[in-house]
Structures are given as structure tokens and as C-alpha cells.
Amino acid sequence: MTPALRELEILFPKGLLHRPGELAPYESDALTAFRARPLAVVLPESHEEVVAAVRWCQKHRIPYVARGSGTSLSGGSLPVEGGIVIALNRMNRLLRLDPKERIAVVQPGFINLQVSLAAAPYGLYYAPDPSSQPVSTIGGNLAFNSGGAHCLKYGMTSNHVLGAKVVLPDGETASLGSESLEGVGPDWLGLFVGSEGLLGIATEVTLRLLPKPEAYHTVLAAYDTLEKAGEAVAAVVASGILPGAMEIMDSLAIEAAEAAVGAGYPREARALLIVELEGEAPEVEAEAHHLEQVIRSSGAYEVRVAQSEAERMKIWKGRKAAFSAVGRLSPDYIVQDGVVPRSKLGQALAEIERLSERYGLRVANVFHAGDGNLHPLILYNGRVPGELERAEELAGEILRLCVALGGSITGEHGVGMEKRAYMPEMFSPTDLEAMRRIRQALDPLELSNRGKMFPGGEPRPPSGPHPLERAGVIVRE
């Protein structure tokens, strides 16, 4: 060990990983096409230990990245080569739950779904529900401003974070926001949420809780074209109904979900639309009649309504499992995360189908249709020379399509490593320079999650088999 690492070992006698076998699990996040070997991983258990780790990095000018469960799909929690990972999994406590004020205060390693489970006895829940909610942490959700199926009606993580205690890149502590719903002064918390770890590390997060809806009405509609399903979304919104969620899955996603969890979806459908109403029972009942008329006039050839909570959960189980289930169809895949205006959904989906044929790669479409957040999953085989590169080119075409249609290169997964090269597609050099100045005002050495978000000259991800495959440790068939 170097003298600097010995110093770190003194700071973390029971929470330092530095041997190759210990570091291997941290080399990638959920975007496994990228990987990097950190110098070490530290496992703090308190705010003070996070401060100590950040100050050690400042002293030795070593870059770092904070990480929770590693579910980032943009390479946002990828280690910085030669830097350290500050793994926050041990900071996983619920610090306070106040049902009268409808708030929960948690550490960054607390799991998203556990917030709602803790609040359930009081008739409350936490609204943001990314598909990874059984494993993703609140700290990661905050860093990437995660959304989920119900963000159409309730908004993103930023709409549900009231305050945060953070460690800035110089090791100082700051308190952003408060427990009040009304902010005072500059919205520093709004700047921090979604900054992808470039502006510091949250060690305590105050969350807004909502009353659980009194009633649900969940509809599953099957279509013979993906374009019809996309146009149905615009029709629902134009009708004046604001559902809690609207999701679309195409035929490949249906096939994967059926193989994984047996959700009972119509297997022959080219597209499924899931629409869920929620709220007070009289309101939901009135909207349900209106919704049925809209759905049936949109060209759906089969419409099902969940008749029980069990049926409702079965519908959602298939949708929530779709990302991971696609692994049953292909050894590798890239998950994209673009956004288009709702009125352009049909056009976007038709163009993605055309691009899929042109590149000779299958694309499974799963997305938050209500806010136009596309999640095309591009299937490829990393063992075939050139397929990863072709998949990346297709992913880039889809992002450019989203921008051309008036949308964005990301809805909730963040920019991370994956989308840095596409930032100039959306932002002018002046815009990007303004963002850099904000970052450098807090972190002049750019130690905090260095190399993420901004366009740079770092090498492309390696292609071909994972090193563990080459060594014969793992086999993918």
C-alpha cells in the first residue's frame, strides 16, 4: 500500500477495499459496456466519515465518485480510473418519519421502495417509482433526478425532495432546502438534484410523502401497431384526463416480460398501453367511463380492466420487469433514455422501427408514454465484432431523433458517461461553458465524479467479452 492508502486505511479501518477481488464488483454500474478499476473503495457509515473521505481526496488530489446500488444506466456511477469509490450502502437508515408533517428523513443508501413500506402504516407513500425501486437508493435517485411510471402526475424526484445535508467537494457541509414546502432564497437544492454527483454528496435527504390514493383503475389496451398506441397517449391527454401513469411496451418487451414473470399479456399484440387512474373513488369512477371511450376509439383491439389488486399488481409486475427481462432475448443490450413531445410519440416510434431495420438490430421499446420518455432497448451480442459499435451508433441516432423532434437526450437516467458526446446536440458552447463554471466554482479541481456529463476525450468503452469471460470465470450462453 502507498502511504496515501495507509492514511485512508487509518480513516476507515473496517471500511476500505483495495484488493483486486474486492474492487471487481465496483468496476461497472448497470451500463456494463463501460468499466474502470478504482484505486480503492471506502464504506463510510456516517456524515463525518464522508467528510473525511472527501477531504482525503482533496489533500491527495484524487478523484472520487459516490455510489449506492450501482443501478445507473448511463455510467454515472462508473469509477474514475485510479480514483476512489465512496460507497454509501452502509448509510441506509431511516432517520425520521413524521406522518403529521408527511416527511421522511433518510440516509442516501436507503432503498426507494423501503420509504413507501415505512410510510404505509400511516396511509402515506413516496411517489417517485423508478423500475429499479426495489434496489435503487435515494442518494442515486437524487443524483439523477429519477422518475418512474407515475411521474406524469406527480413529477420527478426533484418534486419530492425538500431538503438535503450535503458534503461539498471541498469537504465543507451545507444544508440545502428545508422541511417547508415553500423555499426561501436561491434554489440551491434544485441545482443540486440531478447534478449527477458533480456538486457533492448528499448524506441526509428529506422527502415529501403523499397520502395513498383511495382508489385505482388500471386498464391494459392491446394494439396492432406501435404507432396507434403512441397516438392513443396523445388522445388520452387531449381528453382532459390526467392519469397517474401511462406506459407502453412493444412486442419484444411483451415477449420478454411474459418469459420472465408470466404477466398474462396478449402475446400477439404489437403494443400494449397501460393507463392507471388514481385518486378519490368518485373521481376515479367518473374518469374511468371517459377513459374507456377514449381507449376504444383509439383503435385498441382488446381492452382489459384489472378487477382486483392482484390483477393490477400482475399488470405492473410485467412492466417493472421489462428492462431486466430483455436479458432473456439477448446477451447484451443498451438502454436509451430520450424524450419527445407526446404529440410526436407515434412519429418517433415509427422512425425507431425504421432505424432498427436499417441497422439490423432488434429494438425493444418500453417507456413512460405519458411524458414522452422513451426507453428503447437495443439488443446486440458483444461477442460479435462490431455489434457494440453498431448498437451505439443506433443509440446515437435515436438521441438525435429526440432532439430533432423537440425533446431531450435524457429523461431520468442522466448523461453520465453514455451521453456526454450528445450534449452539444442540445446545448450551445456558451450553455456548456456556463455549466462548467458553476461546477468549477464548487470543485475547481473537478475531483467529484470527474469525466461525467461534459463532452471529453476519454476513450470509448471496450468491446468484446468481459475480462471475467476471457479468464473463464463466467460464461454467458
Disulfide bonds with the S-S distance in Angstrom:
none
